[in-house]
Amino acid sequence: MVKMTCFRFNLDNPEHAKAWHHLHDFDRDRVKSGNTAVIKAVNEYFDHEILIHQ
């Protein structure tokens, strides 16, 4: 099963702009796709949050 979602980036917000640029300027030889990068980042973020709040 495939599920889709979308994100809004406010490019006036420096943190949002940084994330936007990461998703559009990554090294395609090192990272398979933006989707792969987002999945890895989300999993690493929440895994870290779980660890520090246990």
N, C-alpha and C positions, 0 to 999 in steps of 0.2 A: 504494500500500500504506500502510495506517495501522498504526502500532505504538503500544502504550500502556505506560505505566509508572506507578508510584505512588511517593510520597515520604512519609516519616514526619517529623513535626515534633514535637520535644520542647519544649513551650511553657514549660518551666522553664529552658530555655537561651535567653538573651536574643537570640542571633543567629538561632536558629530562630524565635522568637516574632516578631522583626522581619520575617523573610521571610514568615511566615504572614500577618501583617497587611498586608504589601505585596500579597500575592496576593488578599486578600479586601476590601481597602479602596481599590483603585486607581480612578482617574477613568475611568469607562467611556466618556466622550466623547473622551478622549485615547488610551486603549489599547483595542484591539479586543476582546481577551480575555485571561484569565489564561494560556491556552496560548501566545498570541502573546508575552506578556511573558516567560514562562519560556524559550521558544525563543530570543528575542533575548538574554536574559541569559546563557544557557548558551553560545551562540555567541560573544558578546563576551568572556566569561571565558576560554574556551579559545583564541580568536584571540590574546588578550593574552598568555596563558601561552606560546603557541608563539613569539610575537615576542620575548619577553624571554629565552627559552632557546635562541635560534638562535645 
